[in-house]
Amino acid sequence: MFDQLTLTAIGLIETPFREASGTPIQPSRAMGARGRVRIDPRFQPGLKDQEGFERVWLVYWLHRAQGPSLLVTPFLDKQQRGVFATRAPARPSPIGMSVVRLLAVHGGILDMEDND
């Protein structure tokens, strides 16, 4: 069988979105929505030389996702699909990934936009 993974959170993503309703379904639809990532002080030295990059990848745990479902009907779709062919958060391992525009790095904070 497969082994278990252990993940270590390195920061916290803050966005203006508090409910699933109204949250962009992907960064290309975020239309400049701003947010920030607060990096845990233990990992802040890893931000050295981050300034100047246009975009960053965010890999995150979908902590509010409902339990896993292998078949889902995606938003704006009428057909049931396999969860791995969608961006639906109801995954066996609820990991999300987005590329966002990096605006600034100051201290342990990354300012970003186009976050979903």
C-alpha positions in Angstrom: 0.0 0.0 0.0 1.0 3.6 -0.3 2.8 5.4 2.6 1.3 8.3 4.4 2.8 11.8 3.8 3.5 14.4 6.4 3.2 18.0 5.4 4.6 21.0 7.3 2.7 24.3 6.9 5.1 27.1 6.1 2.7 29.9 6.1 -0.9 31.2 6.0 -2.7 32.5 2.9 -5.0 35.4 3.6 -7.6 36.4 0.9 -10.8 38.5 0.9 -12.9 35.4 0.3 -14.6 34.0 3.4 -17.2 31.7 1.7 -17.1 29.4 -1.3 -19.8 31.5 -3.0 -18.2 34.4 -4.7 -14.7 32.9 -4.7 -13.1 32.8 -8.1 -12.9 29.3 -9.5 -9.3 29.9 -10.8 -6.7 32.7 -10.8 -7.5 33.8 -14.3 -11.0 34.8 -13.1 -9.8 36.6 -9.9 -9.5 40.0 -11.6 -6.9 41.5 -9.4 -8.2 40.1 -6.1 -5.5 40.9 -3.6 -4.2 38.8 -0.7 -1.1 37.9 1.2 0.9 35.0 2.4 2.3 35.2 6.0 5.4 33.0 6.2 6.2 31.3 9.5 9.3 33.0 10.9 11.2 29.7 10.9 11.0 29.7 7.1 11.4 33.4 6.3 15.1 33.1 5.4 13.9 31.0 2.4 12.4 34.2 1.0 15.8 35.6 0.2 16.0 36.8 -3.5 12.2 36.3 -4.0 11.8 40.0 -5.0 11.7 40.5 -8.7 9.8 37.3 -9.5 6.5 38.1 -11.3 4.6 35.0 -10.1 4.7 32.4 -7.4 3.1 29.0 -7.1 1.0 28.5 -4.0 0.4 24.9 -2.8 -2.1 24.7 -0.1 -4.3 22.5 2.0 -8.0 22.9 1.3 -9.0 22.9 5.0 -12.7 23.6 4.4 -13.2 20.9 1.7 -16.0 18.4 2.3 -15.0 14.8 2.5 -13.6 13.2 -0.6 -15.8 12.3 -3.5 -14.3 10.6 -6.6 -17.2 11.8 -8.9 -18.2 15.4 -8.8 -20.2 17.9 -10.9 -18.0 20.9 -11.3 -19.2 24.5 -11.0 -20.6 25.7 -14.4 -20.8 22.1 -15.6 -23.8 19.7 -15.8 -21.9 16.5 -16.3 -20.4 14.4 -13.5 -16.6 13.9 -13.8 -13.8 12.2 -12.1 -12.5 14.5 -9.3 -8.9 14.3 -10.7 -10.1 15.9 -14.0 -11.4 18.9 -12.2 -10.4 21.7 -9.8 -13.0 20.4 -7.2 -11.7 20.5 -3.7 -13.4 17.2 -2.6 -10.2 15.1 -3.1 -8.8 12.2 -1.1 -5.8 14.6 -0.3 -7.3 18.1 -0.5 -4.3 19.9 -1.9 -4.8 22.9 -4.1 -2.4 24.8 -6.3 -2.5 28.3 -7.9 -0.1 30.6 -9.6 -0.5 34.2 -8.4 1.0 37.5 -9.3 3.7 38.6 -6.7 3.4 42.3 -5.9 5.9 42.7 -3.1 7.9 40.9 -0.4 8.4 42.6 2.9 9.6 40.8 6.0 7.8 37.5 6.1 4.9 38.6 3.9 4.2 38.1 0.2 1.7 40.5 -1.2 -0.1 39.0 -4.2 -3.0 39.5 -6.6 -5.2 37.3 -8.8 -5.6 34.8 -6.0 -8.5 32.4 -6.1 
